Amino acid sequence: MELLYFVLAAHGLTQILVYGSIFDKVRPTDGWIGKLLSCPMCTGFWVGVFLFGINGYTELFTYEYNLANLLILGWLSSGTS
C-alpha cells in the first residue's frame, strides 16, 4: 500500500508542477529549468527524489534512506508520471 501512496503522490505533484495553471506565471520556460519543468518524466524523477527525501516526515510511506532506494523511487516516479 505504501508504494501506491508514493506513486499517487508523485504523479499528483508532477502533474501540478508541469501542467498546473497556478504556476503559469512563475514557471520558467527558458533554459534548463524550463526544459525540466516542461517534461513530466524529468520532473517526475526529481519529485520522486524529493518525496524520498521527506519520507521520514510522513506516515504514508517509509523507505530506508540509501542510494539504491533514492534511484529506484526516482525512476519509479518518472515512469509513472
DSSP file (Angstrom, degrees, kcal/mol; ACC not computed):
  #  RESIDUE AA STRUCTURE BP1 BP2  ACC     N-H-->O    O-->H-N    N-H-->O    O-->H-N    TCO  KAPPA ALPHA  PHI   PSI    X-CA   Y-CA   Z-CA
    1    1 A M     >        0   0    0      0, 0.0     4,-2.2     0, 0.0     5,-0.2   0.000 360.0 360.0 360.0 -34.5    0.0    0.0    0.0
    2    2 A E  H  >  +     0   0    0      1,-0.2     4,-2.4     2,-0.2     5,-0.1   0.890 360.0  53.0 -59.2 -39.8    2.9    2.3    0.7
    3    3 A L  H  > S+     0   0    0      1,-0.2     4,-2.6     2,-0.2    -1,-0.2   0.896 107.5  50.9 -64.7 -39.9    4.1    2.0   -2.9
    4    4 A L  H  > S+     0   0    0      2,-0.2     4,-2.6     1,-0.2     5,-0.2   0.919 110.3  49.4 -63.2 -43.9    0.7    3.0   -4.2
    5    5 A Y  H  X S+     0   0    0     -4,-2.2     4,-2.4    55,-0.2     5,-0.2   0.909 111.6  49.7 -60.6 -42.0    0.6    6.1   -1.9
    6    6 A F  H  X S+     0   0    0     -4,-2.4     4,-2.7     2,-0.2     5,-0.2   0.943 112.1  46.9 -62.2 -48.1    4.1    7.0   -3.1
    7    7 A V  H  X S+     0   0    0     -4,-2.6     4,-2.7     1,-0.2     5,-0.2   0.911 113.6  47.8 -62.6 -43.8    3.1    6.6   -6.8
    8    8 A L  H  X S+     0   0    0     -4,-2.6     4,-2.4     2,-0.2    -1,-0.2   0.905 113.6  47.1 -65.9 -41.0   -0.1    8.6   -6.4
    9    9 A A  H  X S+     0   0    0     -4,-2.4     4,-2.5    -5,-0.2     5,-0.2   0.919 114.4  47.3 -65.1 -42.9    1.7   11.4   -4.5
   10   10 A A  H  X S+     0   0    0     -4,-2.7     4,-2.4    -5,-0.2    -2,-0.2   0.917 113.1  48.1 -65.4 -43.5    4.5   11.6   -7.1
   11   11 A H  H  X S+     0   0    0     -4,-2.7     4,-2.5    -5,-0.2     5,-0.2   0.940 113.5  47.3 -62.6 -47.1    2.1   11.6  -10.0
   12   12 A G  H  X S+     0   0    0     -4,-2.4     4,-2.1    -5,-0.2    -2,-0.2   0.931 113.8  45.9 -61.6 -47.5   -0.1   14.3   -8.5
   13   13 A L  H  X S+     0   0    0     -4,-2.5     4,-2.4     1,-0.2    -1,-0.2   0.897 112.9  50.8 -64.7 -40.1    2.8   16.6   -7.6
   14   14 A T  H  X S+     0   0    0     -4,-2.4     4,-2.6    -5,-0.2     5,-0.3   0.927 110.1  49.2 -62.7 -45.3    4.4   16.1  -11.0
   15   15 A Q  H  X>S+     0   0    0     -4,-2.5     4,-2.6     1,-0.2     5,-0.7   0.896 111.8  49.2 -62.6 -40.1    1.2   16.9  -12.8
   16   16 A I  H  X5S+     0   0    0     -4,-2.1     4,-1.3     3,-0.2     7,-0.3   0.928 113.9  45.4 -64.9 -44.6    0.7   20.1  -10.7
   17   17 A L  H  <5S+     0   0    0     -4,-2.4    -2,-0.2    -5,-0.2    -1,-0.2   0.889 122.8  34.7 -67.0 -39.3    4.3   21.3  -11.3
   18   18 A V  H  <5S+     0   0    0     -4,-2.6    -2,-0.2    -5,-0.2    -3,-0.2   0.899 136.8  14.3 -84.0 -42.5    4.3   20.6  -15.1
   19   19 A Y  H  <5S+     0   0    0     -4,-2.6    -3,-0.2    -5,-0.3    -2,-0.2   0.557  86.8 122.0-114.5 -10.6    0.7   21.4  -16.1
   20   20 A G    ><< -     0   0    0     -4,-1.3     3,-1.4    -5,-0.7     4,-0.1  -0.346  52.0-148.7 -64.5 127.3   -0.9   23.3  -13.2
   21   21 A S  G >  S+     0   0    0      1,-0.3     3,-1.4     2,-0.2     4,-0.4   0.715  91.7  75.1 -68.7 -19.2   -2.2   26.7  -14.3
   22   22 A I  G 3  S+     0   0    0      1,-0.3    -1,-0.3     2,-0.1     3,-0.3   0.778  99.9  44.2 -62.9 -25.0   -1.4   28.0  -10.8
   23   23 A F  G X> S+     0   0    0     -3,-1.4     4,-2.4    -7,-0.3     3,-0.6   0.343  81.2 104.2-100.2   5.3    2.3   28.0  -11.7
   24   24 A D  T <4 S+     0   0    0     -3,-1.4    -1,-0.2     1,-0.2    -2,-0.1   0.864  83.0  46.5 -56.4 -38.9    1.9   29.6  -15.2
   25   25 A K  T 34 S+     0   0    0     -4,-0.4    -1,-0.2    -3,-0.3    -2,-0.1   0.754 123.3  32.2 -78.1 -23.6    3.2   33.0  -14.1
   26   26 A V  T <4 S+     0   0    0     -3,-0.6    -2,-0.2    -4,-0.1    -1,-0.2   0.547  89.9 105.0-110.5 -10.3    6.2   31.7  -12.2
   27   27 A R  S  < S-     0   0    0     -4,-2.4     7,-0.1     1,-0.1     2,-0.0  -0.608  71.3-128.0 -75.7 121.3    7.1   28.6  -14.2
   28   28 A P        -     0   0    0      0, 0.0     9,-0.1     0, 0.0    -2,-0.1  -0.362  22.1-172.4 -67.1 148.6   10.3   29.3  -16.2
   29   29 A T        +     0   0    0     -2,-0.0     2,-0.3     9,-0.0    -2,-0.0   0.538  63.0  62.9-115.3 -14.2   10.1   28.5  -20.0
   30   30 A D  S  > S+     0   0    0      4,-0.1     4,-1.2     5,-0.0     3,-0.2  -0.720  87.3  18.3-111.6 161.8   13.7   29.0  -21.0
   31   31 A G  H  > S-     0   0    0     -2,-0.3     4,-2.0     1,-0.2     5,-0.1  -0.120 106.8 -49.4  76.3-173.7   16.9   27.4  -20.0
   32   32 A W  H  > S+     0   0    0      1,-0.2     4,-2.4     2,-0.2    -1,-0.2   0.823 136.6  53.8 -70.9 -30.7   17.5   24.0  -18.4
   33   33 A I  H  > S+     0   0    0     -3,-0.2     4,-2.6     2,-0.2    -1,-0.2   0.896 108.0  51.6 -69.3 -38.1   14.9   24.7  -15.6
   34   34 A G  H  < S+     0   0    0     -4,-1.2     4,-0.5     2,-0.2    -2,-0.2   0.910 111.7  46.6 -61.9 -42.2   12.3   25.5  -18.3
   35   35 A K  H >< S+     0   0    0     -4,-2.0     3,-0.8     1,-0.2     4,-0.5   0.915 112.3  51.2 -64.5 -42.6   13.1   22.2  -20.1
   36   36 A L  H >< S+     0   0    0     -4,-2.4     3,-1.1     1,-0.2     7,-0.5   0.927 111.0  47.0 -60.1 -46.6   13.0   20.3  -16.8
   37   37 A L  T 3< S+     0   0    0     -4,-2.6    -1,-0.2     1,-0.2    -2,-0.2   0.478 108.8  55.1 -80.4  -1.1    9.6   21.7  -15.8
   38   38 A S  T <  S+     0   0    0     -3,-0.8    -1,-0.2    -4,-0.5    -2,-0.2   0.449  96.3  75.1-103.4  -2.6    8.1   21.0  -19.2
   39   39 A C    <>  -     0   0    0     -3,-1.1     4,-2.8    -4,-0.5     5,-0.3  -0.930  62.7-161.7-113.8 112.1    9.0   17.3  -19.2
   40   40 A P  H  > S+     0   0    0      0, 0.0     4,-2.2     0, 0.0    -1,-0.1   0.841  93.3  51.5 -62.1 -32.4    6.9   15.1  -16.9
   41   41 A M  H  > S+     0   0    0      2,-0.2     4,-1.7     3,-0.2     5,-0.1   0.915 113.5  43.7 -70.9 -40.8    9.5   12.3  -16.9
   42   42 A C  H  > S+     0   0    0      2,-0.2     4,-1.6     1,-0.2     5,-0.2   0.953 118.8  42.3 -67.5 -50.1   12.3   14.7  -15.9
   43   43 A T  H  X S+     0   0    0     -4,-2.8     4,-2.4    -7,-0.5     5,-0.2   0.892 110.6  59.1 -62.9 -38.9   10.2   16.5  -13.3
   44   44 A G  H  X S+     0   0    0     -4,-2.2     4,-2.3    -5,-0.3    -1,-0.2   0.873 102.5  52.6 -58.7 -39.5    8.8   13.1  -12.1
   45   45 A F  H  X S+     0   0    0     -4,-1.7     4,-2.0     1,-0.2    -1,-0.2   0.947 112.2  43.9 -61.5 -47.9   12.3   11.8  -11.3
   46   46 A W  H  X S+     0   0    0     -4,-1.6     4,-2.3     1,-0.2    -2,-0.2   0.811 110.6  55.0 -71.5 -29.0   13.1   14.8   -9.1
   47   47 A V  H  X S+     0   0    0     -4,-2.4     4,-3.0     2,-0.2    -1,-0.2   0.914 108.0  50.5 -64.3 -42.5    9.7   14.7   -7.5
   48   48 A G  H  X S+     0   0    0     -4,-2.3     4,-2.3    26,-0.3    -2,-0.2   0.899 110.5  48.6 -61.1 -41.3   10.5   11.1   -6.6
   49   49 A V  H  X S+     0   0    0     -4,-2.0     4,-2.1     2,-0.2    -1,-0.2   0.911 112.5  49.1 -64.5 -42.5   13.8   12.1   -5.1
   50   50 A F  H  X S+     0   0    0     -4,-2.3     4,-1.6     2,-0.2    -2,-0.2   0.940 111.8  47.5 -61.7 -48.1   12.1   14.9   -3.2
   51   51 A L  H  < S+     0   0    0     -4,-3.0     4,-0.5     1,-0.2    -1,-0.2   0.885 110.6  52.5 -63.3 -37.6    9.4   12.5   -1.8
   52   52 A F  H >< S+     0   0    0     -4,-2.3     3,-1.0    -5,-0.2     4,-0.3   0.909 107.3  53.7 -61.2 -40.5   12.1   10.0   -0.9
   53   53 A G  H 3< S+     0   0    0     -4,-2.1     3,-0.3     1,-0.2    -1,-0.2   0.813 114.8  39.0 -64.5 -31.1   13.9   12.8    1.0
   54   54 A I  T >< S+     0   0    0     -4,-1.6     3,-2.3     1,-0.2    -1,-0.2   0.338  82.2 106.1-100.8   7.9   10.9   13.7    3.1
   55   55 A N  G X  S+     0   0    0     -3,-1.0     3,-0.9    -4,-0.5     6,-0.2   0.734  72.4  63.7 -64.0 -20.4    9.6   10.1    3.6
   56   56 A G  G 3  S+     0   0    0     -3,-0.3    -1,-0.3    -4,-0.3    -2,-0.1   0.647  99.8  54.8 -73.3 -13.9   10.8   10.2    7.2
   57   57 A Y  G <  S+     0   0    0     -3,-2.3     2,-0.3     2,-0.0    -1,-0.2   0.352 103.2  62.9-101.0   4.1    8.3   13.0    7.9
   58   58 A T    <   -     0   0    0     -3,-0.9     0, 0.0     3,-0.3     0, 0.0  -0.906  61.2-150.8-128.6 156.3    5.2   11.2    6.6
   59   59 A E  S    S+     0   0    0     -2,-0.3     3,-0.1     1,-0.1    -1,-0.1   0.423  85.5  81.8-100.9  -1.8    3.3    8.1    7.7
   60   60 A L  S    S+     0   0    0      1,-0.3     2,-0.3   -55,-0.1   -55,-0.2   0.892 107.9   2.9 -71.1 -39.4    2.1    7.4    4.2
   61   61 A F        -     0   0    0     -6,-0.2     2,-0.4   -56,-0.1    -3,-0.3  -0.996  61.0-167.5-148.6 146.0    5.3    5.7    3.1
   62   62 A T        +     0   0    0     -2,-0.3     2,-0.4    -3,-0.1    -6,-0.1  -0.963  12.2 172.3-139.2 117.1    8.6    4.8    4.8
   63   63 A Y        -     0   0    0     -2,-0.4     2,-0.1   -11,-0.2    -2,-0.0  -0.954  38.9-103.4-125.7 145.5   11.7    3.7    2.9
   64   64 A E        -     0   0    0     -2,-0.4     2,-0.9     1,-0.1     5,-0.1  -0.429  40.4-113.1 -65.4 136.6   15.1    3.2    4.2
   65   65 A Y        +     0   0    0     -2,-0.1     2,-0.3     4,-0.1    -1,-0.1  -0.636  66.1 121.6 -76.7 105.9   17.5    6.0    3.3
   66   66 A N  S  > S-     0   0    0     -2,-0.9     4,-2.1     1,-0.1     5,-0.1  -0.969  71.4-105.1-156.5 164.8   20.1    4.7    0.9
   67   67 A L  H  > S+     0   0    0     -2,-0.3     4,-2.5     1,-0.2     5,-0.2   0.868 115.6  55.3 -62.8 -39.8   21.3    5.4   -2.6
   68   68 A A  H  > S+     0   0    0      1,-0.2     4,-2.7     2,-0.2    -1,-0.2   0.931 110.0  45.7 -61.7 -45.7   19.5    2.4   -4.2
   69   69 A N  H  > S+     0   0    0      2,-0.2     4,-2.7     1,-0.2     5,-0.3   0.894 110.6  54.8 -64.2 -39.4   16.1    3.4   -2.8
   70   70 A L  H  X S+     0   0    0     -4,-2.1     4,-1.9     2,-0.2    -2,-0.2   0.947 113.6  40.6 -58.3 -49.6   16.7    7.0   -3.9
   71   71 A L  H  X S+     0   0    0     -4,-2.5     4,-2.7     2,-0.2     5,-0.2   0.927 115.7  49.6 -66.9 -45.3   17.4    6.0   -7.5
   72   72 A I  H  X S+     0   0    0     -4,-2.7     4,-2.6    -5,-0.2    -2,-0.2   0.912 113.2  45.7 -62.9 -43.2   14.7    3.3   -7.7
   73   73 A L  H  X S+     0   0    0     -4,-2.7     4,-2.4     2,-0.2    -1,-0.2   0.854 112.0  52.5 -70.4 -33.5   12.0    5.6   -6.3
   74   74 A G  H  X S+     0   0    0     -4,-1.9     4,-2.2    -5,-0.3   -26,-0.3   0.927 112.9  44.5 -63.2 -44.8   13.1    8.4   -8.6
   75   75 A W  H  X S+     0   0    0     -4,-2.7     4,-2.8     2,-0.2    -2,-0.2   0.904 112.9  51.2 -65.8 -41.6   12.9    6.1  -11.6
   76   76 A L  H  X S+     0   0    0     -4,-2.6     4,-2.0    -5,-0.2    -2,-0.2   0.927 111.1  47.8 -61.0 -45.9    9.5    4.8  -10.4
   77   77 A S  H  X S+     0   0    0     -4,-2.4     4,-1.0     1,-0.2    -1,-0.2   0.908 112.8  49.0 -62.4 -42.7    8.1    8.3  -10.1
   78   78 A S  H  < S+     0   0    0     -4,-2.2     3,-0.4   -34,-0.2    -2,-0.2   0.924 112.4  48.1 -62.6 -45.2    9.4    9.3  -13.5
   79   79 A G  H  < S+     0   0    0     -4,-2.8    -1,-0.2     1,-0.2    -2,-0.2   0.807 115.4  43.2 -68.0 -30.6    7.9    6.2  -15.1
   80   80 A T  H  <        0   0    0     -4,-2.0    -1,-0.2     1,-0.2    -2,-0.2   0.549 360.0 360.0 -94.2  -6.7    4.5    6.6  -13.6
   81   81 A S     <        0   0    0     -4,-1.0    -1,-0.2    -3,-0.4    -2,-0.2   0.452 360.0 360.0 -93.2 360.0    4.3   10.3  -14.1
